[in-house]
Amino acid sequence: MLWECTICHYMHKGDGPPSMCPLCKNDSTYFTRIEQGEVVRPIVSGINQILTPLDAATAMAKAVFSLSYGLFIVTSYDVDGDGNRLRDNGQTANTCFQVTSEPVQIVAALNKKNLTHEFVLKSGKIGVSVLHQRGHALAARFGYSSGRDGDKFAGVTVHRGRSGVLLLNEALTTLEADVVQKFDAGTHTIFLAEVTAGEVQFEGEPMSYAFYRATR
């Protein structure tokens, strides 16, 4: 059986859904079963076919699933009451994109249960490392474990950006940004952040979430 996370669209194969999504960290209640051989009836000659409730739900899931995503390592750090940096953390994320060019601003959506979310709220700093198409191990490392249980950066080559966030040396490019606004989105917070620095480290094709799923 195939199960799909309705938040980040991670696909899981097994008798039941996983206890927690390895990418967005939502629990099993956010997974829906995808029936093998499911076909969504198309719109033909401009005439909308009437869908049953099950078909409509399936159509919506598949339509949302067709949206394209990148795959990134989002980083931040904890601070004390005086603003001193305490510790670092990072997570795999697929929702990060540019929204304005003057000033250059990005949006990142993070699950409220994640430690990185907590650190972004405290520090107001976001680092983004854009993975290349050979970054499967990094995506898994930062997505399949929690920073509450250990140091995700152990053994990973990193450098500290101007804002203090850790950035991955193996990333194609990196960005640093300061949070300017945040929006409640239920299970997630949407952070709007102004980009303060960027690096181009390598030339290559960035990892997409679809590519990761197809080749992992």
BELHU-V527413 format. One record per pair of residues at least 24 apart in sequence whose C-alpha atoms are under 10 Angstrom apart, sorted by the first residue. I is the first residue (numbers start at 1). J is the second residue. If there is no record, write none. Layout:
I:J  I:J
//
This chain:
1:33  1:34  1:35  1:36  2:31  2:32  2:33  2:34  2:35  2:36  3:28  3:30  3:31  3:32  3:33  3:34  3:35  4:28  4:30  4:31  4:32  4:33  4:34  4:61  4:65  5:29  5:30  5:31  5:32  5:33  5:61  5:65  6:30  6:31  6:32  6:61  6:64  6:65  7:31  7:61  7:64  7:65  7:111  7:187  7:188  8:64  8:65  8:69  8:93  8:94  8:95  8:209  9:61  9:62  9:64  9:65  9:66  9:94  9:209  9:210  9:213  10:65  10:209  10:210  10:213  11:213  20:144  21:143  21:144  22:92  22:139  22:140  22:141  22:142  22:143  22:144  22:145  22:146  23:91  23:92  23:93  23:94  23:111  23:139  23:140  23:142  23:143  23:144  23:145  24:91  24:92  24:93  24:94  24:109  24:110  24:111  24:112  24:113  24:114  24:143  24:144  24:187  24:188  25:110  25:111  25:112  25:113  25:114  25:143  25:144  25:145  25:146  26:111  26:112  26:113  26:114  26:187  26:188  32:58  32:61  33:58  34:58  34:61  34:62  65:210  66:210  67:210  68:94  68:95  68:208  68:209  68:210  69:93  69:94  69:95  69:96  69:97  69:207  69:208  69:209  69:210  69:211  70:94  70:95  70:96  70:97  70:130  70:131  70:132  70:206  70:207  70:208  70:209  70:210  70:211  70:212  71:95  71:96  71:129  71:130  71:131  71:132  71:133  71:135  71:136  71:139  71:206  71:207  71:208  71:209  71:210  71:211  71:212  72:96  72:127  72:128  72:129  72:130  72:131  72:132  72:135  72:138  72:139  72:142  72:171  72:174  72:206  72:207  72:208  72:209  73:127  73:128  73:129  73:130  73:131  73:138  73:139  73:141  73:142  73:143  73:167  73:168  73:171  73:174  74:108  74:109  74:110  74:116  74:117  74:120  74:126  74:127  74:128  74:129  74:130  74:142  74:165  74:166  74:167  74:168  74:174  74:175  74:176  75:116  75:117  75:119  75:120  75:125  75:126  75:127  75:128  75:129  75:142  75:165  75:166  75:167  75:168  75:176  76:115  76:116  76:117  76:118  76:119  76:120  76:121  76:122  76:123  76:124  76:125  76:126  76:127  76:128  76:163  76:164  76:165  76:166  76:167  76:176  77:115  77:116  77:117  77:118  77:119  77:120  77:121  77:122  77:123  77:124  77:125  77:126  77:127  77:164  77:165  77:166  78:115  78:116  78:118  78:119  78:120  78:121  78:122  78:123  78:124  78:125  79:119  79:120  79:121  79:122  79:123  79:124  80:122  80:123  81:122  83:122  83:123  84:123  85:123  85:164  85:165  86:119  87:119  87:151  87:165  88:115  88:116  88:119  88:147  88:151  88:152  88:153  88:164  88:165  88:166  89:114  89:115  89:116  89:117  89:118  89:119  89:120  89:142  89:146  89:147  89:148  89:150  89:151  89:152  89:153  89:165  89:166  90:114  90:115  90:116  90:117  90:119  90:126  90:127  90:128  90:129  90:141  90:142  90:143  90:146  90:147  90:151  90:152  90:153  90:165  90:166  90:167  91:115  91:116  91:117  91:128  91:138  91:139  91:140  91:141  91:142  91:143  91:144  91:145  91:146  91:147  91:152  92:116  92:128  92:129  92:131  92:138  92:139  92:140  92:141  92:142  92:143  92:144  92:145  93:128  93:139  93:142  93:143  93:209  94:208  94:209  95:190  95:209  96:128  96:130  96:190  96:191  96:192  97:192  98:192  98:193  98:194  98:195  99:192  99:193  99:194  100:194  101:194  101:195  102:194  103:194  103:195  103:196  104:177  104:193  104:194  104:195  104:196  105:177  105:178  105:179  105:180  105:192  105:193  105:194  105:195  105:196  106:175  106:176  106:177  106:178  106:179  106:191  106:192  106:193  106:194  106:195  107:177  107:179  107:181  107:182  107:190  107:191  107:192  107:193  107:194  108:179  108:182  108:188  108:189  108:190  108:191  108:192  108:193  109:182  109:183  109:184  109:185  109:187  109:188  109:189  109:190  109:191  109:192  110:185  110:187  110:188  110:189  110:190  110:191  111:185  111:186  111:187  111:188  111:189  111:190  112:184  112:185  112:186  112:187  112:188  112:189  112:190  113:187  113:188  114:146  114:147  114:148  114:188  115:146  115:147  115:148  116:146  116:147  116:148  117:188  117:189  117:190  117:191  120:178  120:179  120:191  121:179  121:182  121:189  121:191  123:164  123:165  123:178  123:179  124:177  124:178  124:179  124:180  124:181  124:191  124:193  125:163  125:164  125:165  125:176  125:177  125:178  125:179  125:180  125:193  125:194  126:163  126:164  126:165  126:166  126:175  126:176  126:177  126:178  126:179  126:191  126:193  126:194  126:195  127:160  127:161  127:163  127:164  127:165  127:166  127:167  127:168  127:174  127:175  127:176  127:177  127:178  127:195  127:197  127:198  128:165  128:166  128:167  128:168  128:171  128:173  128:174  128:175  128:176  128:177  128:198  129:166  129:167  129:168  129:169  129:170  129:171  129:172  129:173  129:174  129:175  129:176  129:198  129:199  130:167  130:168  130:170  130:171  130:172  130:173  130:174  130:175  130:200  130:205  130:206  130:207  130:208  131:168  131:170  131:171  131:172  131:173  131:174  131:204  131:205  131:206  131:207  131:208  132:170  132:171  132:172  132:173  132:202  132:203  132:204  132:205  132:206  132:207  132:208  133:172  133:204  133:205  133:206  133:207  133:208  133:211  133:212  133:215  134:170  134:171  134:204  134:205  134:206  134:207  134:212  134:215  134:216  135:170  135:171  135:172  135:206  135:207  135:212  135:216  136:207  136:211  136:212  136:213  136:215  136:216  137:216  138:168  138:170  138:171  139:207  139:209  139:212  139:216  140:216  161:197  161:198  161:199  162:196  162:197  162:198  163:196  163:197  167:199  168:201  169:201  169:202  170:201  170:202  171:199  171:200  171:201  171:202  171:203  171:204  171:206  172:199  172:200  172:201  172:202  172:203  172:204  172:205  172:206  172:207  173:198  173:199  173:200  173:201  173:202  173:203  173:204  173:206  174:198  174:199  174:200  174:201  175:199  175:200
//
